[in-house]
Amino acid sequence: MRDSLLGRASPEPYRVDRSIVSVGSAFGESDEKAFWLSRTPLERLEALEYMREIAFGYDPTTSRLQRVLEIAEFPPR
């Protein structure tokens, strides 16, 4: 398992507790904003990185930027 740049383990060790069920409206008031405002900026950034890894995956072979430009040498005029 890969540790992220911020020292957090990759998504594999997390499990969903299916014994807790909550039903609510998707359009009603939510306490999510208060929850995230109670977190430090570092915790919010770690959560964002975690969600990005889940959505787009993590592949260490492609973690670097690809070279998109090459230097072309032309003969002198």
PyMOL commands that set and color helices and strands:
alter all, ss='L'
color gray80, all
select helices_A, chain A and resi 32-37+41-56+60-62
alter helices_A, ss='H'
color red, helices_A
deselect
rebuild
show_as cartoon
